[in-house]
Amino acid sequence: MRIKVHCQNRVGILRDILNLLVDYGINVARGEVGGEQGNAIYLHCPNLINLQFQALRPKLEGIGGVFGVKRVGLMPSERRHLELNALLGALDFPVLSIDMGGSIVAANRSAAQLLGVRVDEVPGIPLSRYAEDFDLPELVRANKSRINGLRVKVKGDIFLADIAPLQSEHDESEALAGAVLTLHRADRVGERIYHVRKQELRGFDSIFQSSKVMAAVVREARRMAPLDAPLLIEGETGTGKELLARACHLASPRGQSPFMALNCAGLPESMAETELFGYGPGAFEGARPEGKLGLLELTAGGTLFLDGVGEMSPRLQAKLLRFLQDGCFRRVGSDEEVYLDVRVICATQVDLSELCSKGEFRQDLYHRLNVLSLHIPPLRECLDGLAPLVEHFLDQASRQIGCPLPKLAPQVLDKLSHYHWPGNVRQLENVLFQAVSLCDGGTVKVEHIRLPDYGAPQPLGDFSLEGGLDHILGRFEKAVLERLYHEHPSSRLLGKRLGVSHTTIANKLRQHGLGKE
């Protein structure tokens, strides 16, 4: 039986309790002090039966400073042990506790399965029997701090190890008791990251297809998605290239495998290379001593999306070409060949064939990437589906902001349809989000739509294009004559400026009522 004595924390109270138990011939196998302020004593009495406890209880409660006595199911240490075992058993990756002699003290079920033994057989087994060239105690002594992502080989398989030293914050370094070793399979790290991010992925059904042109692009993409060949997606900024790539990934046989993305634009060559291909141990000054996995290895079995591929350096282009040809690559600072099965989807805002003609992009790489290709049209070519798209983004913005769905003033759609949209769908989404946040009367009005003029094709400025061609040309002719007449204030001077006879100019001035005081 296990009992809990709720008592005052005073000197000698445990002695008084034990003396009483001795008088009754009760053996105490184990005792613990617990409670939030050390105000409880737990006793494990194997030969104490319920009848004795009922007789002993009032005598225990009669001891000075004892407030109550009751039976409990577990000692605090037993409860912690069971809870810890349950938590470790629920983990699907190996966790081991190693002492400073290099022996395994404890392990969860997953670790025992990896080692090929029962959980109760684990204590005392040397870690060196299973891990090659891995002296964990020496590593812990040298670092004296947590280590993440160390590459180790256990029973022939590569793992990424997280090592947490067992040391109190207030102890000296000599007091190290060992370390907890957590192992993650290197070929499944990307899969874990993918599942964390999976809620961000969206399929073809989430791509708005109100425009006939965009619906045709999605139909093509659906046919290309299951194929395993490289795919090149072309389109201006903000058209949804990565969204389409993710949809293609989800609709492919690789849909349950990792999807990783790297934007090549603006990254220095060295950084882009290490991000993509990783690096070996001690590859360069400042590198992690255990090395680093690149996105390619994290994407094993899945899809790698490279945005801005047209801005890749020649060196990166050569390494990517080799991977596409042979399925292998070398990490930075390593001679080891790594073979992987990864589908590559690339995106670009520029014409790669034009870059090839200028010698700025490898033609052989271009042909490798351009096995399958999709072109996403800009928003200005999809205005037939603008109204439903606007309603969709208004609804989305109101949900995010937490306000009722606003109405749309009739003039707003007209303004949106006459804009050139250099940022395409992404810009439209942001503009409407801002408009919903600004409107306070339940209606989005023209003044709530804030559109920058950069990049706008405005050859006629604010010139009105109302009416038929003759009326438009007449107004334009009048505007030209009116402006130039101030600089050339006679029919002869103005005719010379425009390269026509002064009689023609005089007739035009008379026709438009110009040149008169």
C-alpha positions in Angstrom: 0.0 0.0 0.0 1.1 3.6 -0.7 0.0 6.4 1.6 0.3 10.2 1.5 0.8 12.1 4.7 -0.1 15.8 4.3 1.9 17.5 7.0 3.8 20.5 8.3 7.4 20.8 7.1 9.1 20.6 10.6 12.2 18.9 11.9 11.5 15.5 13.3 8.0 14.9 11.8 9.3 12.0 9.7 10.9 10.3 12.7 7.6 10.5 14.6 5.7 8.9 11.7 8.3 6.1 11.3 8.3 5.4 15.1 4.6 4.8 15.0 4.9 2.5 12.0 7.7 0.5 13.8 5.3 0.1 16.8 2.8 -1.5 14.5 5.4 -3.7 12.7 4.9 -1.9 9.4 7.9 -2.1 7.0 8.6 0.9 4.8 10.2 -0.1 1.4 10.5 3.4 0.0 9.8 7.0 1.0 9.6 10.3 -0.8 9.1 13.9 0.1 6.8 15.8 -2.3 4.1 18.5 -2.5 4.5 22.0 -3.8 6.5 23.1 -0.7 7.7 19.8 0.6 4.5 19.4 2.7 3.8 15.8 1.9 5.5 12.5 2.7 4.8 9.5 0.5 5.5 6.0 2.0 5.4 2.6 0.2 4.5 0.0 2.8 4.2 -3.4 1.0 2.8 -5.4 4.0 0.3 -2.8 5.2 -3.2 -4.1 4.7 -6.4 -2.0 4.6 -7.6 -3.1 8.1 -4.3 -2.0 9.7 -4.5 1.3 7.7 -8.0 2.1 9.1 -6.7 1.5 12.7 -3.4 3.4 12.1 -4.8 6.4 10.3 -6.3 8.3 13.3 -3.0 7.7 15.2 -1.0 9.2 12.3 -3.3 12.2 12.1 -2.8 12.7 15.9 0.9 13.4 15.4 1.6 17.1 15.8 1.8 18.8 12.4 0.0 16.0 10.4 -3.1 17.4 8.7 -4.4 14.3 6.9 -3.5 10.8 5.7 -4.9 8.9 2.6 -4.1 6.1 0.2 -2.6 6.9 -3.2 -2.1 4.7 -6.3 1.5 5.7 -7.1 4.5 7.3 -5.6 5.5 10.6 -7.3 8.6 9.0 -8.8 6.5 6.1 -10.1 4.1 8.5 -11.7 6.9 10.4 -13.4 8.4 7.2 -14.6 5.2 5.9 -16.1 4.4 9.3 -17.7 7.9 9.6 -19.2 7.7 6.0 -20.6 4.3 6.8 -22.1 5.6 10.0 -23.7 8.7 8.3 -25.1 6.7 5.3 -26.3 4.4 7.6 -28.2 7.4 9.0 -30.2 8.0 7.3 -33.5 11.7 8.2 -33.6 14.5 6.7 -31.4 15.4 8.3 -28.1 18.3 7.0 -26.0 19.9 8.0 -22.7 23.7 7.5 -22.7 26.0 7.7 -19.7 29.5 9.2 -19.7 30.9 5.7 -20.2 29.2 5.4 -23.5 26.6 2.8 -22.4 22.9 3.0 -23.0 21.0 3.6 -19.8 17.5 3.7 -21.3 15.7 3.8 -24.6 12.2 4.1 -26.0 10.5 1.4 -28.0 11.5 2.9 -31.4 15.2 2.9 -30.3 15.0 -0.7 -29.2 13.5 -1.7 -32.5 16.3 0.1 -34.3 18.9 -1.8 -32.2 17.1 -5.1 -32.6 16.6 -5.8 -28.9 13.8 -5.6 -26.3 13.4 -2.5 -24.2 14.4 -4.3 -21.0 17.6 -5.5 -22.7 18.8 -2.0 -23.6 20.5 -0.9 -20.3 24.2 -1.5 -20.3 24.7 -2.0 -24.1 27.6 0.1 -25.4 26.5 2.6 -28.0 29.7 2.0 -30.0 28.3 -1.5 -30.9 25.8 0.2 -33.2 27.2 3.7 -34.0 30.3 3.9 -36.2 33.0 6.4 -35.4 30.8 8.2 -32.9 32.3 8.9 -29.4 29.3 10.6 -27.7 30.9 11.1 -24.2 33.9 12.8 -25.8 31.6 15.0 -27.9 29.6 16.0 -24.9 32.7 16.9 -22.9 34.1 19.0 -25.8 30.9 20.9 -26.5 29.2 21.1 -23.1 26.0 22.3 -24.8 23.2 21.0 -27.0 24.1 19.8 -30.5 21.5 19.6 -33.3 21.6 17.9 -36.6 24.8 15.9 -36.2 25.2 13.3 -39.0 25.8 9.8 -37.5 25.7 6.3 -39.0 23.7 3.8 -36.9 23.6 0.2 -38.1 24.5 1.4 -41.6 21.8 4.1 -41.9 22.4 7.8 -41.8 20.6 9.7 -39.0 20.6 13.4 -37.9 21.2 13.3 -34.1 20.1 15.9 -31.5 22.3 15.6 -28.4 21.1 17.2 -25.1 23.7 16.9 -22.2 22.4 15.8 -18.8 23.6 18.6 -16.6 22.0 20.9 -14.1 22.3 24.6 -14.9 24.1 25.1 -11.6 26.5 22.1 -11.9 30.1 22.3 -12.9 31.2 20.7 -16.2 32.7 17.7 -14.3 29.2 16.9 -13.1 28.0 15.8 -16.6 25.9 12.6 -16.2 25.6 11.8 -19.9 23.2 12.9 -22.7 19.9 12.2 -24.3 20.3 11.2 -28.0 17.4 11.7 -30.4 17.7 10.2 -33.9 15.9 11.4 -37.1 16.3 9.5 -40.3 18.1 11.8 -42.8 15.8 10.7 -45.6 12.7 11.5 -43.7 13.6 15.0 -42.3 12.2 16.7 -45.4 9.0 14.6 -45.1 8.5 15.8 -41.5 9.0 19.5 -42.5 6.5 18.9 -45.3 3.8 17.6 -43.0 4.3 20.6 -40.7 3.7 22.9 -43.7 1.2 20.7 -45.5 -1.7 22.9 -44.4 -0.2 25.7 -46.5 -0.4 23.6 -49.7 -3.4 24.1 -52.0 -4.5 22.0 -55.0 -6.1 22.9 -58.3 -9.5 23.4 -56.8 -8.1 26.4 -54.9 -6.8 28.1 -58.0 -9.4 30.7 -59.1 -10.4 29.9 -62.7 -13.1 32.5 -63.4 -11.2 33.6 -66.5 -11.4 31.3 -69.6 -7.6 31.8 -70.2 -6.7 30.7 -66.7 -9.1 27.8 -66.8 -7.3 26.6 -70.0 -3.9 26.8 -68.2 -5.2 24.7 -65.2 -6.5 22.1 -67.7 -3.0 21.8 -69.2 -1.4 21.7 -65.7 -3.7 18.8 -64.6 -2.6 16.8 -67.6 1.1 17.5 -66.9 1.0 17.1 -63.1 1.2 13.2 -62.9 4.2 13.1 -65.3 7.6 12.8 -63.7 9.5 15.1 -66.2 10.8 18.5 -65.3 8.3 21.3 -65.6 9.0 25.0 -66.5 6.4 27.6 -65.4 6.7 31.1 -67.0 4.8 34.1 -65.9 5.1 37.6 -64.5 5.5 38.4 -60.8 2.4 37.7 -58.8 0.7 35.4 -61.3 0.8 32.4 -58.9 3.7 30.3 -60.3 4.5 28.7 -56.9 0.8 28.1 -56.3 0.5 26.2 -59.6 3.7 24.2 -58.8 2.3 23.1 -55.5 -1.0 22.1 -57.1 1.0 20.0 -59.7 2.9 18.4 -56.8 -0.2 17.5 -54.9 -1.8 16.0 -58.0 1.2 13.8 -58.8 2.2 10.4 -57.4 4.7 12.4 -55.2 1.8 14.3 -53.5 2.4 12.8 -50.0 6.2 13.4 -50.2 8.0 16.7 -49.4 7.6 19.9 -51.5 10.5 22.3 -51.0 10.9 25.8 -52.6 14.0 27.9 -53.2 14.0 31.4 -54.6 17.2 31.7 -56.6 16.8 35.5 -57.3 19.0 37.7 -55.2 20.8 35.0 -53.4 24.6 35.1 -53.5 26.1 32.1 -55.4 27.6 30.6 -52.3 24.5 30.8 -50.2 22.3 29.5 -53.0 24.7 26.5 -53.5 24.7 25.5 -49.9 21.0 26.0 -49.5 20.3 23.8 -52.5 23.1 21.1 -52.2 24.1 21.4 -48.6 27.7 21.1 -47.4 30.0 18.5 -45.7 31.5 18.7 -42.2 33.9 21.7 -41.9 33.4 22.7 -45.5 34.3 26.3 -44.9 35.1 28.7 -42.1 32.0 29.3 -39.9 30.3 26.1 -41.2 28.6 23.7 -38.8 31.1 21.0 -37.8 28.5 18.3 -38.6 27.7 19.7 -42.0 24.2 20.6 -43.4 21.6 18.9 -45.6 20.5 20.9 -48.6 17.0 21.2 -49.9 17.6 18.5 -52.5 18.2 15.9 -49.7 15.3 17.2 -47.7 13.1 16.8 -50.7 14.0 13.1 -51.3 11.2 11.4 -53.2 9.3 14.7 -53.5 9.3 17.9 -55.6 11.8 20.7 -55.6 10.5 24.1 -56.8 13.2 26.6 -58.0 11.8 30.1 -58.5 13.8 32.7 -60.5 15.9 30.0 -62.2 16.9 32.5 -64.8 19.1 34.3 -62.2 21.1 31.2 -61.4 24.9 31.5 -61.6 26.8 29.5 -64.3 28.2 27.3 -61.5 24.8 26.5 -60.1 23.4 25.9 -63.6 26.2 23.3 -64.2 25.5 21.5 -60.9 21.7 21.5 -61.6 22.2 20.2 -65.1 24.3 17.3 -63.8 21.7 16.4 -61.2 19.0 16.4 -63.9 21.1 14.2 -66.1 22.5 11.7 -63.6 20.4 12.1 -60.5 23.4 12.8 -58.3 25.4 15.7 -56.9 28.1 16.5 -54.4 27.7 18.6 -51.3 29.9 21.7 -51.0 33.3 20.6 -49.6 32.5 16.9 -50.0 33.6 14.2 -52.6 30.7 11.9 -51.7 28.2 11.3 -54.5 24.6 11.6 -53.4 21.9 10.0 -55.5 18.3 11.1 -55.1 14.9 10.8 -56.8 13.5 14.3 -56.9 11.2 16.0 -59.5 12.3 19.6 -60.4 9.8 22.3 -61.2 11.2 25.7 -62.2 9.7 29.1 -62.6 10.9 32.3 -64.3 9.7 35.8 -65.1 12.1 36.2 -68.0 12.3 34.5 -71.4 15.0 31.8 -70.9 15.3 31.3 -74.7 16.3 34.9 -75.1 18.8 34.5 -72.2 20.2 31.5 -74.1 20.6 33.6 -77.3 22.6 36.2 -75.2 24.8 33.5 -73.7 23.4 34.2 -70.2 21.8 30.8 -69.7 23.0 27.3 -70.6 21.1 26.0 -73.6 21.5 22.4 -72.5 20.0 23.2 -69.1 17.1 25.1 -70.8 16.2 22.1 -72.9 16.4 19.9 -69.8 14.0 22.2 -67.9 11.7 22.8 -70.8 10.5 19.2 -71.2 7.0 20.4 -70.0 6.1 24.0 -69.9 3.2 26.2 -68.8 2.6 29.9 -69.3 0.5 31.8 -66.7 -1.1 34.9 -68.3 -0.9 38.3 -66.6 -4.1 39.6 -64.9 -4.6 42.2 -67.6 -5.3 39.3 -70.0 -7.8 37.7 -67.7 -10.1 40.6 -67.0 -13.1 38.5 -68.1 -12.9 36.8 -64.8 -12.1 39.9 -62.7 -15.5 40.4 -61.0 -15.7 36.9 -59.4 -12.0 37.2 -58.4 -12.7 40.6 -56.7 -15.7 39.1 -54.8 -13.5 36.2 -53.7 -10.7 38.4 -52.4 -13.2 40.7 -50.6 -14.7 37.7 -48.8 -11.2 36.4 -47.9 -10.1 39.8 -46.6 -13.3 40.3 -44.5 -12.7 36.9 -42.9 -9.1 37.7 -42.1 -10.0 41.1 -40.7 -13.1 39.9 -38.9 -15.6 42.3 -40.3 -18.9 41.8 -42.3 -18.5 41.3 -46.1 -18.6 44.8 -47.6 -20.5 45.8 -50.8 -18.7 47.0 -53.8 -19.5 50.4 -55.3 -20.2 50.1 -59.1 -17.3 52.6 -60.0 -14.8 50.4 -58.2 -14.9 47.5 -60.7 -14.6 49.9 -63.6 -11.5 51.4 -62.0 -10.0 48.0 -61.4 -10.7 46.8 -64.9 -8.8 49.8 -66.4 -5.7 49.3 -64.3 -2.6 47.6 -65.8 -1.8 45.4 -62.7 2.0 45.1 -62.8 1.8 43.0 -59.6 -1.0 40.8 -61.1 -3.2 38.7 -58.8 -1.0 39.2 -55.7 -1.3 42.9 -56.1 -5.1 42.7 -56.6 -5.4 40.7 -53.4 -3.3 43.2 -51.4 -5.2 46.2 -52.8 -8.5 44.7 -51.9 -7.3 43.7 -48.4 -6.3 47.3 -47.8 -9.6 48.6 -49.2 -11.6 46.4 -46.8 -9.5 47.6 -43.9 -10.1 51.2 -44.9 -13.9 51.2 -45.5 -16.0 51.8 -42.5 -19.5 52.2 -44.0 -19.9 48.6 -45.3 -19.1 49.7 -48.9 -15.8 49.7 -50.7 -15.6 52.9 -52.7 -13.3 54.3 -55.3 -11.3 56.3 -52.7 -10.5 53.1 -50.9 -8.8 51.6 -53.9 -5.2 52.8 -53.8 -3.3 51.9 -57.0 0.3 53.1 -57.7 1.1 54.4 -61.2 4.5 52.9 -61.6 5.0 51.0 -64.8 1.7 52.2 -66.2 1.6 52.4 -70.0 0.3 55.9 -70.5 1.2 57.2 -74.0 -1.9 59.5 -74.0 -1.7 60.5 -70.4 -5.2 61.4 -69.2 -6.6 62.0 -72.7 -10.2 60.9 -73.0 -11.0 58.1 -75.4 -14.8 58.6 -75.4 -16.7 58.6 -78.7 -15.8 57.3 -82.2 -12.4 57.5 -83.9 -13.2 60.8 -85.7 -14.2 62.4 -82.5 -11.1 61.1 -80.7 -8.8 62.2 -83.5 -10.5 65.6 -83.6 -10.0 66.2 -79.9 -6.4 65.0 -80.1 -5.7 67.3 -83.1 -7.1 70.3 -81.3 -5.1 69.5 -78.1 -1.8 69.3 -80.2 -2.5 72.6 -82.0 -3.6 74.4 -78.8 -0.4 73.4 -77.0 2.0 74.2 -79.9 0.3 77.5 -80.9 1.6 79.1 -77.7 5.2 78.3 -78.8 4.6 79.1 -82.5 2.0 81.9 -82.5 1.3 82.1 -86.3 0.0 79.8 -89.0 3.3 80.1 -90.9 5.5 79.3 -87.8 3.2 76.4 -86.7 3.1 75.0 -90.2 6.8 74.9 -90.4 7.0 73.2 -87.0 4.5 70.5 -88.1 5.8 70.1 -91.6 2.7 71.3 -93.4 1.6 74.4 -95.3 0.5 77.5 -93.5 -2.8 77.3 -95.3 -3.5 73.8 -93.8 -2.7 75.1 -90.4 -4.9 78.2 -90.8 -7.8 76.0 -91.8 -7.3 73.7 -88.8 -7.1 76.6 -86.4 -10.2 78.1 -87.8 -12.0 74.7 -87.6 -11.2 74.3 -83.9 -11.7 77.9 -83.0 -8.0 78.5 -82.1 -5.7 81.5 -82.6 -8.4 84.1 -82.0 -8.1 86.7 -79.4 
